[in-house]
């Protein structure tokens, strides 16, 4: 192995794992493939490291332990650092990275020991199992992606339990999490809507953070909301960048009296407080939330769509 491969490998590692790469849109399938790709990256990194350090000889137990500790620490540290360089930390990235490390160590050692029989079959089975585990989220994401394409230009109409996976509830400074569920109690179209129960918190709501299908032929974003109780103020936030600051994202407030209401938002109105037009083709997040003055509370969303 020529020494020149080492700086090239380091450069590739920095570009792949630290560069603030911003994929156009927020495609759930690409996101899950990127997660699974950590298995391959750290599998190859482990094999490459072992080959450089052992020079075609079987690795010693001490070397395996040292490499496992070093690369394992690198995987964890990478995820801890990424939020500070424009990326986001991911449990699945770390998990699949550790899967790749384990496979690299096992396969390299088995290769030099010329393992045969039941141990070889067990190793092959372990490889297949870990690769399958890394691909299950990709297959599940593909199912959600295809559902999104099927109902387009509706973003979410809450007719399928699978749609719940598109929404992530959150609460800031709270001891409990919001609840979301399909409900037939109140609906503006179809058979059901999304019921959102928000606890007492500084802020609480839910976000849609997957695939958007905006096209130039659409000029409005609409959604139906039902308030079964007292008047509240709904905050709507839209980001076209990762972890955008307040002045670099869209922020809007809507007063919601009791009853059903349809909110119509021209896409040309998606501007930041600084006057920058949000790039709808790179829209990454859509958040609906209430602040502490109106919590706890319950409301219903339905038929989020483009026209």
N, C-alpha and C positions, 0 to 999 in steps of 0.2 A: 504493500500500500504506500503510494507516494506521499510524502509529507504535505504536498500542496493541497491534498484533499481535506486536510484539517481546517484551514481557514475558510475554504469553500463550504464545508459542512456547517461551521459556525455562522457564516453569513446567511445560509439557507435557513438555519434555525431562527435567527433574529427576524428575518423577513416573514417567515411563516407564522411565528408565534407572538411577535411583538408589534409588527407594523400595524398602524391603524387602518386596516383594510376595511372598506365600507362597500359591501356587496349591494348592487342596485336593488332597491326594494328590500323586503324582509322575508325571503322565501324560506319557509319552514323546512322544506326538503334539503336545500343547500345548507341550512344551519345544522341539521342533523347529520348530513354527510361530513361536514367539517368536524363535528364532534367525533364521529367514527374514524375520521382520518388520523386522529391522534394515536390510535392503535398502530397504524402503519408507520407513522413518523417515528414513534419511540421504539417500535420493533426494529426498524432499520438502524436507528441510532444505537441501539444496544448491540446489534450484530456488528456494525462498523467499529464501535469502541472495542469490542472483544477481539476483533481481527487485528486491529492496530496494536493492542496491548499484549496479545498472546503470540503474534507472529506464527499463525497456523499450528499452534499446539493447543492441547486441551486446557481450558481455564482451571485454575486452582480454586478450591472452596473459598479461600481468603479473597481472591480477586472477584469472585461472583458476589460475595457479601459486600465488598467495597463498591463495586459497580452498581449493585442494587440500591445501596444507600445513596450513592452520588446521583444517579439518574432519577431515583424516586424523589429525592429532595428537589432536584431541578424541576420535576413535573409540578410539585406543589408550589414551589417558589414562583414558577412561571404564572400560575393562575392567580397568585396573590399580587403580583406586580402588574398584570394586564390592565386592571381598572385605572392605573395611573398613566397608561400610554394609549388611551383611546379605545381599548378593548374592554371586554367584560369577563369576569371570572366565571367559570363553569365547573360544577361538580362532575358533569359527564365528561368534560375534557380531561380532567384529572383521572377519573376512573378508567377511561379508555387508554390513556397514556400508561397507566400502571398495568393494564392488560397487555399492552405492547411490550413493556419492559419484561413482564413475566414470560411471555412467549419467546422473546429474544434470548433470554437466559436459558430457558429449558431447551429450546430447539438447538442452540449452539452447542450446549453440553451433550445433548443426545447425538448430534452429528459426529463429534469426536470420539464418543464412546462406542459408536457403531451399534447402537441399541437395536435389538431385534425382538420378535415375539410380542408378548402381551404388553411390555413396556412401550414398544413402538406404537402399538395400537392405542394405548392409553394417551400417549403424547399427541397423536393425530386427532383423537377424540377431543382432547383439551383444546387444541387449536381450533377445531370446528366449533366447539361450544363458545369460546370467547369471541370468535369472529361473528357467530350468529347473534350473540348478545349485543354486539355493537351495531348490528344491522337492524335489529328489531325496531328501535326508535325511527330509523329511516323508513321502514315499511309503514309504520304507524303514521308518520308524517306525510307520506305519500297518499295515504287514505284521506287525511284531512285536506291535503292540497287538492285532490280530485273533487272532494265535496265542495270546496270553495269555488272551483271552476264550474261546477255543475249549477250552482245557485246564482252565479254572477249574472247581472250586475247587483244583485243583493249581496251585501257583505256578510250579514248574519240575520237569519229570520227565525232562529231558535225552534226549528221543527225537528231536529235530530239531536240525541244525547251527545253525539260526537262533537257537535259545535261547542260544548262546554269546554273542550280541550283548547279551543282557540282563545279563551278568556282566562285571565289570571287576576283573581281578587287580591287586594293588598290593603294594608292599614298601617299608618305611621303612628308610633307611640300608643299602641293598644295591646291589651293582654289577650285579645281574641281576634280571629280573622273574619272577614266578611264571608257570607254564604251566598252561593249562586246556585240556582236550580231552574229547570224548566217548569213553567206554571201554566195551567189552563184557567186560572181565576180571572186574569185580565189579559186581553190580547187585542191587537189592532188588525191582525191578519193571520190566516192560517189557524192552527190548532193550539198554539202555545206562545208564550213570551218568556223572557228571562227575568226571574225574580231576584233582586239584589237586596240582601239584608246587611246593613252596615252597622258595626258596633261603635261605641264611643271611642273616639281617637282624635288625633290632631287633624289628619286627613284620612279618608277611607273611600275606596271605590274599586274599580276594576279597569283592566287594560286589555286591548286587542293588540297583539304583538307578533302577528304572523305574516300572512301573505296579503298584499293589497293588489288590486287589479285596475288601477286608475288608467283611463285612456282619454285622449283628447276630445272624444265625442261627448264626454260627460262634463257638466258644469256645476252640478250641485251634489252635496252630500246631505242626505236626509235620515232622520231617525224618529221613531215614535216613542214617547215616554209617558208613563202613567204614574201619577202621584196619588196614593190612596189616603194621604193624611194632610198635614199642614204644609204650607208654602215653604219651599227651600230654594237655595241657589245652587245650580249645577255648574261645575267647572268642567270645561272640555280642553284637553291639551293634545297637541299633535307635534311629533318630532320627526325630522328628516335626518337627524344625526344621532349617533350614539351618545347617551348621557348629556343631552343638550342643556345648557344653562337657561334660566328663565327668559333672558333677553334674546335667546337664539332659538326659540320655539314658539309655536302658536298657542295662545292662551285666550280663552273666552269664557264668559259667565252668562248663564241663562236663568232667569227667574221662572220657577216652575210652580204655578198654583195647583191646587187639587184638580184631579181629572186627567183626561188624555190630552196630549199636545204633540204636534208634529213640528220638529225643528228642521228648518231648511237653511243650509249653509253653502253659499256660493264658494266654489273652490278657489276663485280668484281672491277671496277674502282671507285665505290662509296666509297671513303675514305675521312676522315676529314683531315684538314691541319696537325693535329698531328699524322696521320697515322692510325687512328682507322677505321676499316671497318664498314660502315653503315649496320645495320641490316635491310635488305629489308623486313623482315617479320613484322617489327615494324615501317615501314615507315609511317610518319604522314603527311608530307607536301611536296609538289612539287611546286616550285615557278619559274616563268619566269618573268624577269624584266630588265629594262634598267636604267642607271643612267642619271644624269642631262645633261651630255655632248651630249646625243643623243635624248633628249626630246625637244618638243613634237614629237611623232612619231606614225606610224600605221604599223602593221604587221598582218599576218594571220597564224594561227596554224591549222594543220589538222592531222588526223590519228596517234594519239599518241598510241603506241602499244608495245607489248612485242614479242620478237622472240627468 
